[in-house]
Amino acid sequence: MSKKNFILFGFILLKFLLQYILISPEYDLHSDEFLHLDQAKHLAWGYLSVPPFTSWISWLISLLGGSVFWVKFFPGLFGALTIVVVWKAVEELNGNLFALILSAACVLFSTILRVNLLYQPNSFDILSWTTFYFIFIKYFKTENPKWLYIAALVFSVGFLNKYNILFLLLGFLPAIIISKYRKMFTKRDLYFAMILGLLIILPNLVWQYKNDFPVFQHLQELTDTQLVHVQRADFLKGQLLFYIGAIPVIISALYALLFYKPFEKYRTFFWSIIFTLIVFMYFRAKHYYAMGLYPIYISFGTVFLSDILNKGWKKFFLPVLMIIPVLFFTLMFNFLFLNKSPEYIVNHPQKYQRYGLLRGDDGEDHLLPQDYESMIGWKMLAMKIDSIYAELPNLDQPFILCDDYEQAGAINYYTKNKKVVAHSYHADYINWIRFDQKITDVILVKAASYDRDKDRQKERPLFDTVYMAAQRINKYAKEDTISIYVLRDAKVDVNKIIKNDIDTRKKRQTD
């Protein structure tokens, strides 16, 4: 193994090590992770919430046993591959060993590490952006048309992971149009590559069409409930935090792309970042949507700085540049990662408030960061469901109906009873409800914020027996109180009622 590869391997090993030690055992899986894992049981070319790629990874996780280790492994893997792609970009730009090490450090000790702690599409999204840009470094250097086909493949897989990659295209295309590379639009290879990409994403587009394009409904809901609270100034502030230890490197990259002669052929990247940020701000995007934009600029910046500072007294700045990302990581260690208990955060809120980490999608401050709230109390909820089964051995296999996907997914993941299958009318779960048997018993899982009928006046006429069986209470959880009701021996056709409820909700969504 060469010296370079040995060092790269060390960064990858450190990356995986950090992935597993930066999560405190007080936290369960994140509510979104449950949804993505359940998608493996319902493989399709699209979902109400995300494109299909994540379900494929979930299917692979299920084959490997579905343990927390494997749930956390894949976002860590995508983060490690991002380091590898940036490393390869530095090599492509003829960077020396210092540039390679600095680039790896800047990516490793950034908030990518925080993103990679959760099994969500964001980790692969960052990898997709970085790989697409790297492919175009290869194309701008050689103008070999094969890179256009590879770029189309990378973009298409990225699209099947998260539609967010469309922002990349909206910023990159105008940058090409105003550059000398606009001549590529006269080449047939570009259009063949576009056809290749279209064929790859076509099954998902067909799925969207057959399901009345739920992506637009999801975007509208997102705009009405979350993006309306996004301030453009906050978006720009957020950009400074993602790679705060690499800010000198990224600024140097932008300067070099304009004025450093060896980078003249890559000037398109300067205008690309400008256009992309403008598009993000126009649509009031969440600040983390742009995280995939920056790693490739770390490659440019480290190569430029290593070239201009590798002489005389200027060499003094090289170790300083290496220390900066490590220093900021140590400062972020105590408040940015999941290594502090809920009690600690509640008792030490100052740093979290200062950086806006307690602000939720509703624009209000919470006791804990929103992601943390969504990782508390799920094991206990599943234990409560299992205990109800154990206490009622003559209970038929009931229909478990939850308020939302979070509860259903958590119960399905953490239950010890193989007979337990939780359902919901929320998110993709509304499409997964099957009626394989006549429903006579129902377990309702109701969060306090939804539970406006604690006496169950609506259900009492429909069942012989109705009672509250248990409650899961945790003051730090997103929903501090979740009640579990048992409805025994239906007097009516429950299957028909549930089918009507599903039809009504789907009609409301399309309307």
C-alpha positions in Angstrom: 0.0 0.0 0.0 1.4 3.4 -1.0 1.8 6.2 1.5 -1.1 8.2 0.0 -3.4 5.2 0.1 -2.4 4.4 3.7 -3.3 7.9 4.8 -6.6 7.8 2.9 -7.4 4.5 4.6 -6.6 6.1 7.9 -9.1 8.9 7.3 -11.8 6.4 6.2 -11.2 4.3 9.4 -11.4 7.4 11.6 -14.6 8.4 9.8 -16.3 5.1 10.6 -15.0 5.2 14.2 -16.5 8.6 14.7 -19.8 7.6 13.2 -20.4 5.1 16.0 -19.1 7.0 19.0 -20.8 10.3 18.4 -24.3 9.0 19.2 -25.2 8.7 22.9 -27.1 5.4 23.8 -30.0 7.5 25.2 -31.2 8.0 21.6 -33.2 5.6 19.5 -33.2 5.7 15.7 -34.7 8.8 14.1 -38.4 8.7 13.1 -37.4 9.2 9.4 -35.1 6.2 9.6 -38.1 4.0 10.5 -40.0 5.1 7.5 -37.1 4.4 5.2 -36.5 1.0 6.7 -40.2 0.0 6.3 -39.9 1.0 2.6 -37.8 -2.1 2.1 -41.0 -4.2 2.7 -42.9 -2.3 0.0 -40.4 -1.8 -2.9 -41.7 0.5 -5.6 -40.4 3.0 -8.1 -41.5 5.9 -5.9 -42.9 7.0 -2.6 -44.9 9.9 -1.3 -41.8 11.1 0.7 -38.7 10.2 -1.3 -37.6 8.6 -4.6 -36.8 4.8 -4.6 -33.0 4.7 -4.0 -33.3 4.7 -0.2 -35.6 1.8 -0.3 -33.0 -0.2 -2.2 -30.4 0.5 0.5 -33.0 -0.4 3.2 -33.6 -3.7 1.4 -29.9 -4.4 1.6 -29.9 -3.5 5.3 -32.7 -5.9 5.9 -30.7 -8.7 4.2 -27.8 -7.9 6.5 -30.1 -8.3 9.6 -31.4 -4.8 10.0 -29.4 -4.0 13.1 -28.6 -0.5 14.2 -25.0 -1.1 13.1 -26.0 -1.5 9.5 -28.5 1.3 9.6 -25.6 3.6 10.6 -23.1 2.0 8.3 -24.5 3.1 5.0 -24.7 6.9 5.7 -21.2 6.5 7.1 -20.1 4.8 3.9 -21.5 7.6 1.7 -19.6 10.1 3.9 -16.4 8.1 3.5 -16.9 7.9 -0.3 -17.3 11.7 -0.3 -13.9 12.0 1.2 -12.5 9.6 -1.4 -14.1 11.6 -4.3 -12.6 14.9 -3.0 -9.3 13.1 -2.6 -9.4 11.9 -6.2 -10.4 15.4 -7.3 -7.3 16.8 -5.6 -5.2 14.2 -7.5 -6.9 15.2 -10.7 -5.9 18.8 -10.1 -2.3 17.7 -9.5 -2.4 18.5 -5.7 0.4 17.4 -3.5 0.3 15.2 -0.3 -0.5 18.2 1.9 -3.4 19.2 -0.3 -4.8 15.7 -0.1 -4.5 15.5 3.7 -6.0 19.0 4.1 -8.9 18.2 1.8 -9.7 15.0 3.7 -9.5 16.8 7.0 -11.8 19.6 5.8 -14.5 17.1 4.7 -14.1 14.8 7.7 -14.2 17.5 10.4 -17.3 19.2 9.0 -21.0 18.9 9.6 -21.1 16.2 7.0 -20.2 14.0 10.0 -23.4 15.2 11.7 -25.5 14.5 8.6 -24.0 11.0 8.3 -25.2 10.1 11.8 -28.7 9.6 10.4 -30.0 7.2 7.8 -31.6 9.7 5.4 -31.2 10.5 1.7 -29.0 13.6 2.6 -25.7 11.6 2.9 -26.0 10.1 -0.6 -27.2 13.5 -1.9 -23.9 15.1 -0.8 -22.0 12.2 -2.4 -24.0 12.6 -5.7 -23.3 16.3 -6.0 -19.6 15.9 -5.2 -19.2 13.0 -7.7 -21.1 14.9 -10.5 -18.8 17.9 -10.1 -15.7 15.6 -10.0 -16.9 14.0 -13.3 -17.0 17.5 -14.9 -13.5 18.3 -13.7 -12.5 15.2 -15.7 -14.6 16.4 -18.7 -13.3 20.0 -18.6 -9.7 18.6 -18.5 -10.1 16.2 -21.4 -13.4 17.0 -23.2 -13.7 13.2 -23.6 -17.5 12.6 -24.3 -17.5 9.5 -22.1 -17.6 11.7 -19.1 -20.9 13.1 -20.2 -22.4 9.6 -20.1 -20.9 9.0 -16.7 -22.2 12.4 -15.5 -25.7 11.5 -16.7 -25.5 8.2 -14.8 -24.4 9.9 -11.6 -27.1 12.6 -11.9 -29.8 10.0 -12.5 -28.9 7.9 -9.5 -28.7 11.1 -7.5 -32.2 12.0 -8.7 -33.5 8.6 -7.7 -32.2 9.3 -4.2 -33.3 12.9 -3.7 -34.9 15.4 -6.1 -32.7 18.1 -4.5 -30.1 17.4 -7.1 -32.2 19.4 -9.6 -30.8 22.5 -7.9 -27.4 21.4 -9.0 -28.6 21.4 -12.6 -30.3 24.8 -12.3 -27.1 26.3 -11.1 -24.7 24.4 -13.3 -26.4 24.8 -16.7 -26.3 28.6 -16.8 -22.7 28.5 -15.7 -21.9 26.3 -18.7 -23.9 28.5 -21.1 -21.8 31.6 -20.2 -18.5 29.7 -20.5 -16.5 28.4 -23.4 -17.9 25.0 -22.8 -21.3 26.0 -24.2 -20.1 24.4 -27.4 -21.0 21.1 -25.7 -24.6 21.8 -26.6 -23.8 21.2 -30.2 -22.5 17.7 -29.6 -24.7 14.8 -30.0 -23.0 12.9 -27.2 -24.6 15.4 -24.7 -28.1 14.5 -26.0 -27.4 10.8 -26.0 -26.2 11.1 -22.4 -29.4 13.0 -21.5 -31.5 10.2 -23.1 -29.5 7.7 -21.0 -30.3 9.7 -17.9 -33.9 10.0 -18.8 -34.3 6.3 -19.3 -32.8 5.6 -15.8 -35.2 8.0 -14.1 -38.2 7.2 -16.3 -39.7 4.5 -14.1 -39.9 7.0 -11.2 -41.5 9.6 -13.5 -44.0 7.1 -14.6 -44.8 6.2 -11.0 -45.2 9.9 -10.2 -47.6 10.3 -13.1 -49.7 7.2 -12.1 -49.9 8.6 -8.6 -50.9 12.2 -9.6 -47.4 13.5 -8.9 -47.3 13.4 -5.1 -43.9 15.1 -5.2 -45.7 18.4 -6.0 -48.2 17.8 -3.1 -45.3 17.1 -0.8 -43.5 20.3 -2.0 -46.6 22.4 -1.4 -47.0 21.0 2.1 -43.3 21.6 2.7 -43.7 25.2 1.5 -46.8 25.9 3.6 -45.6 24.4 6.8 -41.8 24.7 6.8 -40.2 26.8 4.1 -42.5 29.7 5.0 -40.4 30.0 8.1 -37.1 30.1 6.3 -35.4 33.5 6.1 -33.0 34.1 3.2 -30.5 35.7 5.6 -30.7 32.6 7.8 -30.0 30.4 4.7 -26.7 32.3 4.1 -25.7 32.2 7.8 -26.2 28.4 7.7 -23.8 28.1 4.8 -21.0 29.3 7.1 -21.6 26.6 9.6 -21.4 23.5 7.4 -17.7 23.7 6.6 -16.7 26.4 9.1 -13.2 24.9 9.4 -12.8 25.0 5.7 -14.0 28.6 5.1 -10.4 29.9 4.2 -10.1 27.0 1.8 -13.4 27.5 0.1 -12.8 31.3 -0.2 -9.4 30.6 -1.7 -11.0 28.2 -4.2 -13.4 30.9 -5.4 -10.4 33.3 -5.8 -8.4 30.7 -7.6 -11.2 29.8 -10.0 -11.2 33.4 -11.2 -7.5 34.4 -11.1 -5.3 31.3 -10.9 -4.1 30.4 -14.3 -3.9 26.6 -13.8 -7.6 26.6 -12.9 -8.7 28.7 -15.9 -10.4 25.8 -17.6 -12.5 25.2 -14.5 -13.9 28.8 -14.2 -17.4 27.4 -14.8 -17.3 26.2 -11.2 -17.1 29.8 -9.9 -20.3 30.8 -11.7 -22.0 27.5 -10.8 -21.8 28.1 -7.0 -23.1 31.7 -7.5 -26.1 30.6 -9.6 -26.9 27.6 -7.4 -27.0 29.7 -4.2 -29.2 32.3 -6.0 -31.7 29.5 -7.0 -31.7 28.1 -3.4 -32.4 31.5 -2.0 -35.1 32.2 -4.5 -37.0 29.1 -3.5 -36.4 29.7 0.2 -34.7 26.4 0.5 -33.5 25.0 3.9 -29.9 25.8 4.5 -28.8 22.1 4.6 -30.1 21.5 1.0 -26.9 23.2 -0.2 -24.4 20.9 1.7 -23.4 19.0 -1.4 -22.3 22.1 -3.1 -19.1 22.7 -1.2 -16.8 19.6 -1.0 -15.6 19.9 -4.6 -14.5 23.5 -3.8 -12.4 22.2 -1.0 -10.4 20.3 -3.7 -9.7 23.5 -5.6 -8.9 25.5 -2.5 -6.4 23.0 -1.0 -4.6 22.6 -4.3 -4.3 26.3 -4.8 -3.2 27.0 -1.2 -0.6 24.2 -1.2 0.9 25.6 -4.4 1.2 29.2 -3.3 2.2 28.6 0.3 4.7 25.9 -0.3 7.6 28.3 -0.5 9.8 30.1 2.1 8.2 31.7 5.1 4.7 31.1 3.7 5.0 27.4 4.7 4.2 28.6 8.2 0.5 28.9 7.2 0.3 25.2 6.0 0.1 23.6 9.5 -2.3 26.5 10.6 -4.7 25.5 7.8 -4.5 21.9 9.0 -5.3 22.9 12.6 -8.3 25.0 11.8 -10.8 22.2 10.8 -9.7 20.1 13.7 -10.0 23.1 16.1 -13.6 23.8 15.0 -14.5 20.2 15.2 -13.4 20.1 18.9 -15.5 23.3 19.5 -18.5 21.7 17.8 -18.0 18.4 19.5 -19.9 19.4 22.6 -23.1 20.7 21.0 -23.4 19.7 17.3 -23.4 15.9 17.7 -25.7 13.4 19.4 -23.2 12.7 22.2 -25.0 14.7 24.9 -28.0 13.5 26.8 -31.4 15.3 26.7 -30.9 16.3 30.3 -27.6 17.9 29.5 -29.0 19.9 26.6 -32.0 21.1 28.6 -29.7 22.3 31.4 -27.1 23.9 29.0 -29.2 25.4 26.2 -27.1 28.5 25.5 -24.8 27.2 22.8 -27.7 25.4 21.1 -29.8 28.6 21.1 -26.9 30.7 19.8 -26.5 28.6 16.7 -30.3 28.2 16.1 -30.2 24.5 16.8 -33.3 24.5 19.0 -35.4 26.1 16.3 -37.8 23.7 14.7 -39.5 23.7 11.3 -42.4 25.6 13.0 -40.0 28.5 13.6 -40.2 28.1 17.4 -37.5 27.1 19.8 -37.9 23.7 21.5 -36.3 22.0 24.5 -34.1 19.9 22.2 -33.0 20.2 18.6 -35.7 18.8 16.3 -33.8 15.7 15.2 -33.1 14.8 18.9 -36.8 15.0 19.8 -37.5 12.6 17.0 -35.0 10.0 18.5 -36.5 9.6 22.0 -39.1 7.2 23.4 -39.6 4.8 20.5 -38.2 1.7 22.1 -40.5 2.3 25.1 -43.5 2.7 22.8 -42.8 -0.7 21.1 -42.4 -2.3 24.6 -45.8 -1.0 25.6 -47.4 -2.5 22.5 -45.6 -5.8 23.2 -46.7 -5.9 26.8 -50.4 -5.4 25.7 -50.0 -8.5 23.6 -48.4 -10.4 26.5 -51.2 -9.4 28.9 -54.0 -10.4 26.5 -53.0 -13.8 25.1 -56.5 -14.3 23.6 -56.3 -11.1 21.7 -56.8 -11.7 17.9 -54.2 -10.2 15.7 -55.4 -6.6 16.0 -55.2 -3.8 13.5 -52.7 -1.3 15.0 -53.5 2.2 13.8 -51.1 5.1 14.6 -51.4 8.8 14.3 -48.4 9.1 12.1 -45.6 7.3 10.3 -43.2 7.9 13.2 -45.1 5.7 15.7 -45.9 3.0 13.1 -42.3 2.8 11.9 -40.9 2.7 15.5 -43.3 -0.1 16.6 -42.4 -2.1 13.5 -38.7 -1.8 14.1 -38.4 -2.3 17.8 -41.2 -4.8 18.5 -40.1 -8.2 19.7 -43.4 -9.8 18.6 -43.3 -10.9 14.9 -47.1 -10.7 14.7 -47.1 -6.9 15.3 -47.6 -4.8 12.2 -48.4 -1.1 12.8 -50.2 1.0 10.3 -51.0 4.7 9.7 -52.9 6.9 7.4 -49.8 9.2 7.3 -47.1 9.4 4.6 -46.4 6.2 2.6 -48.1 4.0 5.2 -51.5 4.9 3.8 -50.6 3.0 0.6 -49.3 -0.1 2.5 -52.5 -1.0 4.4 -53.7 -4.5 3.4 -56.9 -6.3 4.5 -55.9 -9.9 4.6 -58.3 -10.8 7.3 -61.5 -9.5 9.0 -60.6 -6.9 11.6 -62.3 -7.5 15.0 -59.8 -5.8 17.4 -58.0 -2.5 17.0 -55.2 -0.9 18.9 -55.1 2.9 18.6 -51.9 4.8 19.2 -52.6 8.4 19.8 -50.2 11.3 20.5 -51.5 14.0 22.9 -51.6 16.7 20.3 -53.9 14.5 18.1 -55.9 13.0 21.0 -59.0 15.2 21.3 -61.3 12.3 22.2 -59.7 10.7 25.2 -63.0 9.0 26.2 -63.2 7.5 22.7 -66.8 8.5 22.2 -66.5 7.9 18.5 -65.3 4.3 18.9 -67.4 3.1 21.8 -70.6 2.4 19.8 -68.5 0.3 17.3 -66.8 -2.1 19.8 -67.9 -4.1 22.8 -64.9 -3.0 24.9 -62.9 0.2 24.7 -60.3 1.3 27.2 -56.9 2.9 27.6 -54.3 0.1 28.0 -51.1 2.1 28.5 -49.3 5.4 28.0 -45.8 6.2 26.9 -44.6 9.4 28.7 -41.3 11.1 28.0 -41.0 14.9 28.5 -38.1 15.1 26.0 -39.8 13.3 23.1 -41.4 15.1 20.2 -44.7 14.0 21.6 -44.4 13.8 25.4 -47.4 11.6 25.9 -48.7 8.8 23.6 -51.8 6.9 24.7 -52.6 3.3 23.6 -56.2 2.3 23.4 -57.6 -1.2 23.0 -60.8 -1.7 21.1 -62.2 -5.3 21.4 -64.9 -7.2 19.5 -66.1 -5.0 16.7 -69.9 -4.7 16.2 -69.5 -3.3 12.7 -67.5 -4.0 9.5 -64.2 -2.2 10.6 -62.6 -3.1 7.3 -65.1 -1.0 5.4 -64.7 1.9 7.8 -60.9 1.9 7.4 -61.2 1.6 3.6 -63.6 4.6 3.5 -61.2 6.6 5.7 -58.3 5.8 3.3 -60.4 6.8 0.3 -61.5 10.0 1.9 -57.9 11.0 2.9 -56.5 10.2 -0.5 -59.2 12.2 -2.2 -58.5 15.1 0.1 -54.8 14.9 -0.8 -55.4 15.0 -4.6 -58.0 17.8 -4.2 
